Amino acid sequence: MRYGFVVPFADERQFADLAVLGEECGWDGVFTWEAVFGVDAWVTLGAAAMATDRIRLGTLLTPVSRIRPWDLASRVASVDRVSRGRVVLSAGLGAVHEGWTAFEADEGRAVRAQKVDECLEVYAGLLAGQPFSFDGRHYRARPTDFNLPPPPVQRPHPPVWVVGAFVPGRARQPSLERAARWEGLLPSIVRPVPSAAEAPADVGDGSAPYDLESFAEVVGRVRALRQEQGRRWDGYDVVVEGDSTGEFVRLEGRPADWEAAGATWWVESWWTVPPAEEGLAEVRRRVAAGPPA
């Protein structure tokens, strides 16, 4: 089990300082989140990469459906080179909220799911190298040799962790199938509510807290899907978001119990910390305390 933490809010320098502190205090990863308008996630991670040597750096998460795939590939690969191969991209459809719809209309879950699949395919294709071509519903690319960047350090591309929304009782789980195709799983246990009866199977409404039994079931489903796809399980990451203070997510058991259920990463998610100077001081205190192991 490896241990990381999400910084809920910080400017670029503050985040880099927290990454340095996390590295000094034994954390394995530090994560930011990607806004439609706000502090740029990849500039922030690049600043942290220049100030650290060991800790892994990533997003938790990136709303891939609203980013052009060549832009995403450029940003992730740039930080991967700066960090000498320590970047992780966490990908999802994105939660639609006022900070999104103030600038862009919601195209609906089905379109967002299509864009995630196409964007990640182009991301991986571009970073694997030329010649590469793609002709999808939303994106197109043709081979080019114009001013090509150096390849990323992590080959064929920096790893991608994907949200897998598990709806108990549903036979087919497209979201889990998507997660199985990449390098890691961010499980989301979803309980449909009556008003969501006609929602697409990709994701439901009414998120429920994790429990060990359903978490282990999700892991088992994705492991079986990878086997069907002819992909290895060894080296695949499974991430559990927790909060050892019990403020944001109350999880049963200890991190070791989640490791036994299949988790390879425990990521502290301190989303309830207030966005003010005293809140940032509390984040520093928690990082300085070290991982919950």
C-alpha positions as CSV (number, residue, x, y, z in Angstrom):
1,M,0.0,0.0,0.0
2,R,1.2,3.5,-0.9
3,Y,-0.1,6.7,0.7
4,G,-0.9,10.0,-0.9
5,F,-2.9,13.1,-0.1
6,V,-5.1,15.6,-2.1
7,V,-4.4,19.3,-1.6
8,P,-8.0,20.7,-1.6
9,F,-6.9,24.3,-2.4
10,A,-3.5,26.1,-2.7
11,D,-1.7,28.3,-5.2
12,E,1.2,27.0,-7.2
13,R,3.9,27.9,-4.6
14,Q,1.9,26.6,-1.7
15,F,1.3,23.3,-3.4
16,A,5.0,22.9,-4.2
17,D,5.8,23.6,-0.5
18,L,3.3,21.0,0.6
19,A,4.8,18.5,-1.9
20,V,8.2,19.1,-0.4
21,L,6.8,18.6,3.1
22,G,5.0,15.5,2.0
23,E,8.2,14.0,0.5
24,E,10.1,14.8,3.8
25,C,7.3,13.2,5.9
26,G,7.1,9.9,4.1
27,W,4.2,10.3,1.7
28,D,4.3,8.5,-1.6
29,G,2.0,10.8,-3.7
30,V,0.5,14.3,-3.7
31,F,-2.5,15.2,-5.9
32,T,-4.3,18.3,-7.1
33,W,-7.6,18.6,-8.9
34,E,-8.2,20.2,-12.3
35,A,-10.7,23.1,-12.6
36,V,-12.4,24.5,-15.7
37,F,-11.2,28.0,-14.5
38,G,-8.7,28.3,-11.7
39,V,-5.2,27.5,-10.7
40,D,-3.8,25.4,-13.5
41,A,-3.2,21.8,-12.4
42,W,-0.3,21.0,-14.7
43,V,1.6,24.3,-14.0
44,T,1.1,23.5,-10.3
45,L,2.4,20.0,-10.7
46,G,5.3,21.2,-12.7
47,A,6.3,23.6,-9.9
48,A,6.1,20.7,-7.4
49,A,8.2,18.5,-9.8
50,M,11.0,21.0,-9.8
51,A,11.1,21.1,-6.0
52,T,10.9,17.4,-5.2
53,D,12.8,14.2,-6.2
54,R,10.7,11.2,-5.1
55,I,7.1,11.8,-4.4
56,R,4.6,11.0,-7.2
57,L,2.5,13.8,-8.6
58,G,-1.0,13.7,-10.2
59,T,-4.5,14.9,-10.5
60,L,-7.5,13.6,-8.6
61,L,-9.0,14.2,-11.0
62,T,-9.0,15.6,-14.5
63,P,-12.4,16.0,-16.2
64,V,-11.1,14.6,-19.5
65,S,-14.3,15.1,-21.4
66,R,-13.7,18.9,-21.5
67,I,-10.0,18.9,-22.6
68,R,-8.7,18.4,-26.1
69,P,-6.6,15.3,-26.2
70,W,-3.4,16.9,-27.8
71,D,-3.5,19.6,-25.1
72,L,-3.8,16.9,-22.4
73,A,-1.0,14.8,-23.9
74,S,1.3,17.9,-24.1
75,R,0.7,18.9,-20.5
76,V,1.0,15.5,-18.9
77,A,4.2,14.6,-20.9
78,S,5.8,17.9,-20.0
79,V,5.4,17.4,-16.3
80,D,6.5,13.8,-16.7
81,R,9.7,14.9,-18.2
82,V,10.3,17.6,-15.6
83,S,9.6,15.1,-12.8
84,R,11.7,12.4,-14.4
85,G,8.8,10.0,-14.6
86,R,6.6,10.6,-11.5
87,V,3.3,11.7,-13.1
88,V,-0.1,10.0,-12.8
89,L,-3.2,11.2,-14.7
90,S,-6.6,10.5,-13.0
91,A,-9.4,10.6,-15.5
92,G,-13.2,10.9,-15.2
93,L,-16.3,12.4,-16.9
94,G,-16.2,15.2,-14.4
95,A,-18.8,16.4,-11.9
96,V,-21.0,19.1,-13.5
97,H,-21.3,22.1,-11.2
98,E,-21.6,25.9,-11.5
99,G,-17.8,26.3,-11.9
100,W,-18.2,24.3,-15.2
101,T,-21.6,25.5,-16.5
102,A,-20.6,29.1,-16.0
103,F,-18.4,28.6,-19.1
104,E,-19.5,25.5,-20.9
105,A,-22.9,23.8,-21.4
106,D,-23.3,20.2,-20.1
107,E,-23.4,17.9,-23.1
108,G,-24.8,15.1,-21.1
109,R,-23.3,11.9,-19.6
110,A,-23.4,9.9,-22.9
111,V,-21.4,12.5,-24.8
112,R,-18.9,13.0,-21.9
113,A,-18.3,9.3,-21.8
114,Q,-17.7,9.2,-25.5
115,K,-15.2,12.1,-25.2
116,V,-13.4,10.4,-22.3
117,D,-12.8,7.3,-24.4
118,E,-11.7,9.1,-27.5
119,C,-9.5,11.6,-25.6
120,L,-7.6,8.9,-23.7
121,E,-7.1,6.9,-26.9
122,V,-5.6,9.9,-28.6
123,Y,-3.6,10.8,-25.5
124,A,-2.0,7.3,-25.5
125,G,-1.5,7.3,-29.3
126,L,0.3,10.6,-29.4
127,L,2.6,9.8,-26.5
128,A,3.4,6.4,-28.0
129,G,4.9,8.3,-31.0
130,Q,4.3,8.9,-34.7
131,P,2.9,8.0,-37.1
132,F,-0.5,8.2,-35.3
133,S,-3.9,8.7,-36.8
134,F,-7.4,8.8,-35.3
135,D,-10.8,9.3,-36.7
136,G,-13.5,9.4,-34.0
137,R,-16.9,11.0,-33.4
138,H,-15.4,14.0,-31.5
139,Y,-11.7,14.1,-32.3
140,R,-9.5,13.5,-35.4
141,A,-5.7,13.4,-35.8
142,R,-3.4,12.6,-38.7
143,P,0.3,11.7,-38.7
144,T,2.7,14.7,-38.4
145,D,6.4,15.3,-38.0
146,F,6.0,19.0,-37.2
147,N,8.1,20.1,-34.2
148,L,7.5,16.9,-32.2
149,P,8.2,17.0,-28.5
150,P,10.5,14.5,-26.7
151,P,8.8,11.4,-25.5
152,P,7.6,11.1,-21.9
153,V,9.9,9.3,-19.4
154,Q,7.2,6.7,-18.6
155,R,6.6,4.6,-21.7
156,P,4.4,4.2,-23.6
157,H,2.7,7.0,-21.6
158,P,2.3,8.2,-18.0
159,P,-0.2,5.9,-16.2
160,V,-3.9,6.7,-16.3
161,W,-6.2,6.0,-13.3
162,V,-9.9,6.0,-14.4
163,V,-13.1,6.4,-12.4
164,G,-15.0,3.1,-12.4
165,A,-18.6,3.7,-11.3
166,F,-20.1,0.4,-10.0
167,V,-23.9,0.1,-9.8
168,P,-24.8,-3.0,-7.8
169,G,-27.2,-5.3,-9.6
170,R,-26.3,-4.1,-13.1
171,A,-25.0,-6.8,-15.4
172,R,-22.9,-4.7,-17.8
173,Q,-20.8,-1.9,-16.3
174,P,-19.3,0.3,-19.1
175,S,-17.5,2.5,-16.6
176,L,-15.6,-0.5,-15.1
177,E,-14.8,-1.8,-18.6
178,R,-13.2,1.6,-19.3
179,A,-11.2,1.5,-16.1
180,A,-10.0,-2.0,-16.9
181,R,-8.4,-0.8,-20.2
182,W,-6.0,1.6,-18.4
183,E,-3.5,1.4,-15.5
184,G,-5.6,2.1,-12.4
185,L,-9.1,2.2,-10.9
186,L,-10.7,4.9,-8.9
187,P,-13.8,3.1,-7.6
188,S,-17.1,4.8,-7.1
189,I,-19.9,2.9,-5.5
190,V,-23.2,4.2,-6.9
191,R,-26.8,3.5,-5.8
192,P,-29.3,4.5,-8.4
193,V,-32.3,6.5,-7.2
194,P,-35.8,6.4,-8.8
195,S,-35.3,9.7,-10.6
196,A,-32.2,8.3,-12.4
197,A,-34.0,5.2,-13.7
198,E,-33.3,6.2,-17.3
199,A,-29.7,7.3,-16.8
200,P,-27.1,5.6,-18.9
201,A,-25.4,2.6,-17.4
202,D,-22.0,4.4,-17.5
203,V,-22.7,6.1,-14.2
204,G,-25.6,6.5,-11.8
205,D,-26.7,9.0,-9.2
206,G,-26.6,9.0,-5.5
207,S,-23.0,8.2,-4.5
208,A,-22.8,6.0,-1.4
209,P,-19.8,5.6,1.0
210,Y,-17.4,2.8,0.4
211,D,-17.8,-0.4,2.2
212,L,-15.2,-3.2,2.2
213,E,-17.6,-5.8,0.7
214,S,-18.7,-3.8,-2.4
215,F,-15.1,-2.4,-2.8
216,A,-13.8,-5.9,-3.0
217,E,-16.6,-6.8,-5.5
218,V,-15.6,-3.9,-7.7
219,V,-11.9,-4.9,-7.6
220,G,-12.9,-8.5,-8.5
221,R,-15.0,-7.3,-11.5
222,V,-12.2,-5.1,-12.9
223,R,-9.7,-7.9,-12.4
224,A,-11.9,-10.3,-14.4
225,L,-12.4,-7.7,-17.1
226,R,-8.7,-7.2,-17.5
227,Q,-8.3,-11.0,-17.8
228,E,-10.9,-11.0,-20.5
229,Q,-9.1,-8.2,-22.3
230,G,-5.8,-10.1,-22.1
231,R,-4.2,-7.5,-19.8
232,R,-2.0,-8.2,-16.7
233,W,-3.2,-7.5,-13.2
234,D,0.3,-7.2,-11.8
235,G,1.2,-3.5,-11.5
236,Y,-2.5,-2.3,-11.8
237,D,-3.4,0.3,-9.2
238,V,-6.6,0.5,-7.2
239,V,-7.1,3.7,-5.3
240,V,-9.3,4.2,-2.2
241,E,-10.1,7.7,-1.1
242,G,-10.2,8.0,2.6
243,D,-9.9,10.5,5.5
244,S,-8.3,9.1,8.6
245,T,-9.8,12.0,10.6
246,G,-13.3,10.7,9.6
247,E,-14.5,14.2,8.5
248,F,-15.0,13.7,4.8
249,V,-15.3,9.9,4.2
250,R,-16.0,7.6,7.1
251,L,-14.5,4.2,6.2
252,E,-14.7,1.0,8.1
253,G,-11.5,-0.8,9.1
254,R,-8.0,0.3,8.7
255,P,-5.9,1.0,5.6
256,A,-4.6,-2.6,5.9
257,D,-8.1,-3.9,5.6
258,W,-8.5,-2.0,2.4
259,E,-5.2,-3.3,1.1
260,A,-6.5,-6.8,1.8
261,A,-9.6,-6.0,-0.3
262,G,-7.4,-5.0,-3.2
263,A,-6.3,-1.4,-2.7
264,T,-2.8,-0.4,-3.7
265,W,-3.1,3.3,-2.8
266,W,-4.7,5.1,0.1
267,V,-5.3,8.8,-0.7
268,E,-6.2,11.1,2.0
269,S,-9.0,13.4,0.7
270,W,-9.4,16.4,3.0
271,W,-12.2,18.2,1.1
272,T,-13.9,19.5,4.2
273,V,-10.9,21.7,5.2
274,P,-12.1,25.3,4.9
275,P,-10.5,27.4,2.1
276,A,-8.7,29.9,4.2
277,E,-5.3,30.4,5.8
278,E,-6.3,28.4,8.9
279,G,-7.5,25.7,6.6
280,L,-4.1,25.6,4.8
281,A,-2.4,25.5,8.1
282,E,-4.5,22.4,9.0
283,V,-3.5,20.8,5.7
284,R,0.2,21.4,6.6
285,R,-0.4,19.9,10.0
286,R,-1.9,16.7,8.6
287,V,0.8,16.4,5.9
288,A,3.5,16.8,8.6
289,A,1.9,14.1,10.7
290,G,2.8,11.6,7.9
291,P,0.8,8.7,6.4
292,P,-1.9,7.0,8.5
293,A,0.0,3.7,8.3
